[in-house]
Amino acid sequence: MNYYRSSPCFNSNVECTADEISALRKAEQNSSEARKKANDAVFKALDEQQETLQSDADNLADLQTQATGAQGQMEAIQAANQLASAQTNQLLQIRSLLVAQQNAAATLAQAQADKESQQIAADEKALAGENTPSPKRIW
């Protein structure tokens, strides 16, 4: 927020140049692009999960069949290891979804905090009572 308080665009004593206005617009554009990329990553992860969901379910059913039909200790251990491996794979997929979701949430929170800081600085300027009246015009 201190950045915006000291920015000429939010300071009533100084004029905001075209370059500074352009920099603010560029920062807003970058923020928007970051949110879009984070959301795209979430949707990509969801699409990948949707595509593999049926094959994962089929694989799990096969492993469960092997485990219940295991004859002997060695087959039972192998089936248990395969089930444990499948569970680990599922946990990694869940973890990747959570990371994508957290990244999107953090990006959104940062953009909201930046926008809030701009609003606070603009409000402080507007309420400071240091506004210069416009010159009188006679029509």
C-alpha positions as CSV (number, residue, x, y, z in Angstrom):
1,M,0.0,0.0,0.0
2,N,2.9,2.4,0.7
3,Y,3.9,2.1,-3.0
4,Y,0.5,3.5,-4.0
5,R,0.5,6.2,-1.3
6,S,3.9,7.5,-2.6
7,S,2.9,7.1,-6.3
8,P,2.4,10.4,-8.1
9,C,-0.9,9.0,-9.5
10,F,-2.2,8.7,-5.9
11,N,-0.5,11.8,-4.5
12,S,-2.5,15.1,-4.6
13,N,0.7,17.2,-4.7
14,V,2.1,15.7,-7.9
15,E,0.7,15.2,-11.4
16,C,0.6,11.6,-12.7
17,T,2.5,11.3,-16.0
18,A,1.5,9.2,-19.0
19,D,4.3,6.8,-18.3
20,E,3.1,6.3,-14.7
21,I,-0.5,5.7,-15.9
22,S,0.9,3.3,-18.4
23,A,2.8,1.5,-15.7
24,L,-0.3,1.1,-13.5
25,R,-2.2,-0.2,-16.5
26,K,0.6,-2.7,-17.3
27,A,0.6,-3.9,-13.7
28,E,-3.1,-4.4,-13.9
29,Q,-2.8,-6.3,-17.2
30,N,0.0,-8.5,-15.7
31,S,-2.2,-9.3,-12.8
32,S,-5.0,-10.3,-15.0
33,E,-2.7,-12.5,-17.1
34,A,-1.4,-14.2,-14.0
35,R,-4.9,-14.9,-12.8
36,K,-5.8,-16.3,-16.3
37,K,-2.6,-18.6,-16.3
38,A,-3.4,-19.9,-12.8
39,N,-7.0,-20.6,-13.7
40,D,-5.8,-22.3,-17.0
41,A,-3.5,-24.5,-15.0
42,V,-6.4,-25.6,-12.7
43,F,-8.6,-26.4,-15.7
44,K,-5.8,-28.3,-17.4
45,A,-5.2,-30.4,-14.2
46,L,-8.9,-31.0,-14.0
47,D,-9.1,-32.1,-17.7
48,E,-6.2,-34.5,-17.2
49,Q,-7.8,-36.0,-14.1
50,Q,-11.1,-36.4,-16.0
51,E,-9.3,-38.2,-18.8
52,T,-7.6,-40.6,-16.5
53,L,-10.4,-41.2,-14.1
54,Q,-12.0,-44.1,-15.9
55,S,-8.7,-45.9,-16.6
56,D,-7.7,-45.4,-13.0
57,A,-11.0,-46.9,-11.8
58,D,-10.6,-49.9,-14.2
59,N,-7.0,-50.4,-13.0
60,L,-8.1,-50.3,-9.3
61,A,-10.9,-52.8,-10.0
62,D,-8.3,-55.1,-11.7
63,L,-6.0,-54.8,-8.7
64,Q,-8.8,-55.5,-6.3
65,T,-9.7,-58.6,-8.2
66,Q,-6.1,-59.8,-8.1
67,A,-5.9,-59.2,-4.4
68,T,-9.1,-61.1,-3.6
69,G,-8.1,-64.0,-6.0
70,A,-4.5,-64.2,-4.7
71,Q,-3.4,-67.8,-4.0
72,G,-0.5,-67.9,-1.7
73,Q,1.4,-65.4,0.3
74,M,3.6,-64.2,-2.6
75,E,0.6,-63.3,-4.8
76,A,-1.1,-61.5,-1.9
77,I,2.0,-59.5,-1.2
78,Q,2.3,-58.5,-4.9
79,A,-1.3,-57.5,-5.0
80,A,-1.0,-55.4,-1.9
81,N,2.1,-53.7,-3.3
82,Q,0.3,-52.9,-6.5
83,L,-2.6,-51.5,-4.5
84,A,-0.3,-49.4,-2.4
85,S,1.4,-48.1,-5.6
86,A,-2.0,-47.2,-7.1
87,Q,-2.9,-45.4,-3.9
88,T,0.3,-43.4,-4.0
89,N,-0.3,-42.4,-7.6
90,Q,-3.8,-41.2,-6.6
91,L,-2.4,-39.2,-3.7
92,L,0.1,-37.5,-6.1
93,Q,-2.7,-36.6,-8.5
94,I,-4.7,-35.1,-5.6
95,R,-1.6,-33.2,-4.5
96,S,-1.1,-31.8,-8.0
97,L,-4.7,-30.6,-8.0
98,L,-4.3,-29.0,-4.6
99,V,-1.1,-27.2,-5.7
100,A,-2.8,-25.8,-8.8
101,Q,-5.8,-24.7,-6.8
102,Q,-3.6,-23.1,-4.1
103,N,-1.6,-21.3,-6.9
104,A,-4.9,-19.9,-8.4
105,A,-6.1,-18.8,-4.9
106,A,-2.8,-17.1,-4.1
107,T,-2.8,-15.3,-7.4
108,L,-6.3,-14.1,-6.9
109,A,-5.6,-13.0,-3.3
110,Q,-2.5,-11.0,-4.5
111,A,-4.5,-9.3,-7.2
112,Q,-7.3,-8.4,-4.7
113,A,-4.8,-7.1,-2.2
114,D,-3.2,-4.9,-4.9
115,K,-6.5,-3.6,-6.0
116,E,-7.5,-2.9,-2.4
117,S,-4.2,-1.0,-1.8
118,Q,-4.9,1.1,-4.9
119,Q,-8.4,1.8,-3.6
120,I,-7.2,2.8,-0.1
121,A,-4.6,5.2,-1.6
122,A,-7.2,6.7,-3.9
123,D,-9.7,7.1,-1.0
124,E,-7.0,8.7,1.2
125,K,-6.2,11.2,-1.6
126,A,-9.9,12.0,-2.2
127,L,-10.6,12.5,1.5
128,A,-7.5,14.4,2.4
129,G,-9.1,17.7,1.7
130,E,-6.3,18.9,-0.4
131,N,-8.1,19.1,-3.7
132,T,-7.4,22.1,-5.8
133,P,-10.6,23.7,-7.1
134,S,-10.9,24.1,-10.8
135,P,-10.5,27.6,-12.3
136,K,-13.7,29.5,-12.6
137,R,-15.1,29.7,-16.1
138,I,-17.6,32.2,-17.3
139,W,-19.9,30.9,-19.9
